[in-house]
């Protein structure tokens, strides 16, 4: 994806990656043929909502409601931008 990510974009897990909960690691992980990326709690919560159906605005709203928080948009957009550059997410 070129350009800046907006709240209207609908991210999904990139081709070649599989997101799953890993009980042994006690966290979400991204599996890919060459290995595994261990995600922190926040990253896992964002990634599991990136299903290609929900736009970023809906993801932010869900996170804010789930965790009784506000003002998460900037952080969510920042993570999604980094995850996109890593090809963990696509649009």
C-alpha positions in Angstrom: 0.0 0.0 0.0 1.3 3.4 -0.8 0.5 6.6 1.0 -0.6 7.2 4.5 -2.9 4.8 6.4 -6.3 6.2 7.2 -9.1 5.1 9.5 -11.1 4.0 6.4 -8.5 1.3 5.4 -9.4 -2.3 6.1 -6.2 -4.2 7.1 -5.9 -8.0 7.2 -3.1 -10.4 8.0 -0.7 -10.6 5.1 -0.2 -13.6 2.8 2.1 -16.2 4.3 1.4 -15.2 7.9 -1.0 -16.9 10.3 -2.0 -15.2 13.6 -2.7 -17.5 16.5 -2.8 -17.6 20.3 0.2 -19.6 21.5 -0.5 -20.9 25.1 3.2 -21.9 25.6 4.2 -18.3 24.9 1.1 -16.8 26.6 0.7 -14.4 23.7 -0.5 -14.0 20.1 2.1 -15.0 17.5 2.5 -14.5 13.8 3.7 -17.7 12.2 5.4 -17.7 8.8 7.5 -20.3 6.9 10.8 -18.9 8.2 9.8 -18.5 11.9 7.6 -16.8 14.3 7.0 -13.2 15.6 6.0 -13.0 19.2 3.5 -10.1 19.7 3.0 -8.1 22.8 -0.5 -7.8 24.3 -1.4 -4.5 22.5 -0.1 -5.8 19.1 -2.0 -9.0 19.5 -5.2 -7.2 20.3 -4.9 -5.0 17.2 -3.8 -7.8 14.9 -6.7 -10.1 15.9 -9.1 -7.4 14.8 -7.5 -7.0 11.4 -9.8 -9.3 9.4 -10.1 -7.3 6.2 -13.8 -6.5 7.0 -13.4 -3.9 9.7 -11.9 -0.5 8.9 -9.3 1.0 11.3 -12.0 3.3 12.8 -14.0 0.2 13.8 -10.9 -1.5 15.2 -10.1 1.6 17.3 -13.7 1.9 18.5 -13.7 -1.8 19.5 -10.4 -1.5 21.4 -11.5 1.6 23.2 -14.7 -0.1 24.2 -13.1 -3.4 25.2 -10.4 -1.7 27.3 -12.4 1.3 28.6 -9.8 3.6 27.0 -9.9 6.6 24.7 -7.5 8.3 22.4 -6.0 5.1 20.9 -6.3 6.1 17.2 -2.8 7.5 16.9 -1.2 4.4 18.5 -3.3 2.0 16.5 -2.5 3.8 13.2 1.2 3.8 14.2 1.3 0.0 14.8 -0.7 -0.7 11.7 1.8 1.3 9.7 4.7 -0.6 11.1 3.0 -3.9 10.6 2.2 -3.0 7.0 5.9 -2.2 6.3 6.8 -5.6 7.8 4.1 -7.2 5.5 2.3 -8.6 8.6 -0.8 -6.6 7.4 -2.1 -5.9 3.9 -5.1 -4.1 2.4 
